[in-house]
Amino acid sequence: MESNYRKIYSGNRFTVQRIEEKLEEIGIKAVLKDESESARLAGFAANVGGELEVHVHEDQFEQAMMVVRAIKAQQED
């Protein structure tokens, strides 16, 4: 199955929330994927380390990546 969404980030919940908020500010709706929560709800044990993925529509990929790069640069300061 082909998807029109691309992953822009994978990491901890705090950073994912910051990315999601900044994307919403510029009109981009992100899709969050939490494999460990999906596995838990399905009754399976998963050790993914609590990482989440952020996906955006491929038409918004470049703009979204600028947001991710800016947030990552702030974290490095």
Sequence and secondary structure as in RCSB ss.txt:
>XXXX:A:sequence
MESNYRKIYSGNRFTVQRIEEKLEEIGIKAVLKDESESARLAGFAANVGGELEVHVHEDQFEQAMMVVRAIKAQQ
ED
>XXXX:A:secstr
   SEEEEEEE HHHHHHHHHHHHHTT   EEE HHHHHHHTT     TT EEEEEEGGGHHHHHHHHHHHHHHH
H 
